[in-house]
Amino acid sequence: MREQVEAVLAKVRPTLKADGGDIELIDVKDGIVQVHLSGACSGCPMSQMTLKHGVEAALKAAIPEIKEVVPVNKYQAAGC
């Protein structure tokens, strides 16, 4: 499933990059996708809307097993 998620994120990424942001897949477990938003996306007040209505919607449409997409701090996820 991780490869499927990466493929969908590759399609979404150019839109995020056009606005100065980016997205990185951290983990996929039990239908929950953890991502790290960076660049302009990390401090943008609209990032939650982008995440839910853009990224999550695209992932759920392509991969029905996806339940939710949640933002995480990749440094905290790595135990730093």
Contacts in CASP RR format, 6 or more apart in sequence:
PFRMAT RR
TARGET T0000
AUTHOR 0000-0000-0000
METHOD contacts of the structure
MODEL  1
MREQVEAVLAKVRPTLKADGGDIELIDVKDGIVQVHLSGACSGCPMSQMT
LKHGVEAALKAAIPEIKEVVPVNKYQAAGC
1 28 0 8 1.000
1 31 0 8 1.000
1 63 0 8 1.000
1 65 0 8 1.000
2 25 0 8 1.000
2 28 0 8 1.000
4 62 0 8 1.000
4 63 0 8 1.000
5 25 0 8 1.000
5 28 0 8 1.000
5 33 0 8 1.000
5 59 0 8 1.000
5 63 0 8 1.000
5 66 0 8 1.000
6 25 0 8 1.000
7 62 0 8 1.000
8 58 0 8 1.000
8 59 0 8 1.000
8 62 0 8 1.000
8 63 0 8 1.000
9 23 0 8 1.000
9 25 0 8 1.000
9 35 0 8 1.000
9 55 0 8 1.000
9 59 0 8 1.000
11 58 0 8 1.000
12 23 0 8 1.000
12 54 0 8 1.000
12 55 0 8 1.000
12 58 0 8 1.000
13 22 0 8 1.000
13 23 0 8 1.000
16 22 0 8 1.000
16 23 0 8 1.000
16 41 0 8 1.000
16 50 0 8 1.000
19 40 0 8 1.000
19 41 0 8 1.000
20 39 0 8 1.000
20 40 0 8 1.000
20 41 0 8 1.000
21 37 0 8 1.000
21 38 0 8 1.000
21 39 0 8 1.000
21 40 0 8 1.000
21 41 0 8 1.000
21 42 0 8 1.000
22 37 0 8 1.000
22 38 0 8 1.000
22 39 0 8 1.000
22 41 0 8 1.000
23 35 0 8 1.000
23 36 0 8 1.000
23 37 0 8 1.000
23 38 0 8 1.000
23 41 0 8 1.000
23 55 0 8 1.000
24 35 0 8 1.000
24 36 0 8 1.000
24 38 0 8 1.000
24 74 0 8 1.000
25 33 0 8 1.000
25 34 0 8 1.000
25 35 0 8 1.000
26 34 0 8 1.000
26 35 0 8 1.000
26 36 0 8 1.000
26 72 0 8 1.000
26 74 0 8 1.000
26 77 0 8 1.000
27 33 0 8 1.000
27 34 0 8 1.000
27 77 0 8 1.000
28 34 0 8 1.000
30 67 0 8 1.000
31 65 0 8 1.000
31 66 0 8 1.000
31 67 0 8 1.000
31 68 0 8 1.000
32 67 0 8 1.000
32 68 0 8 1.000
32 69 0 8 1.000
32 70 0 8 1.000
33 56 0 8 1.000
33 59 0 8 1.000
33 66 0 8 1.000
33 68 0 8 1.000
33 69 0 8 1.000
33 70 0 8 1.000
34 69 0 8 1.000
34 70 0 8 1.000
34 71 0 8 1.000
34 72 0 8 1.000
34 77 0 8 1.000
35 51 0 8 1.000
35 55 0 8 1.000
35 69 0 8 1.000
35 70 0 8 1.000
35 71 0 8 1.000
35 72 0 8 1.000
36 71 0 8 1.000
36 72 0 8 1.000
36 73 0 8 1.000
36 74 0 8 1.000
36 77 0 8 1.000
37 47 0 8 1.000
37 51 0 8 1.000
37 71 0 8 1.000
41 47 0 8 1.000
41 50 0 8 1.000
44 50 0 8 1.000
47 71 0 8 1.000
48 71 0 8 1.000
51 69 0 8 1.000
51 71 0 8 1.000
52 69 0 8 1.000
55 69 0 8 1.000
56 66 0 8 1.000
56 68 0 8 1.000
56 69 0 8 1.000
59 66 0 8 1.000
59 69 0 8 1.000
60 66 0 8 1.000
END
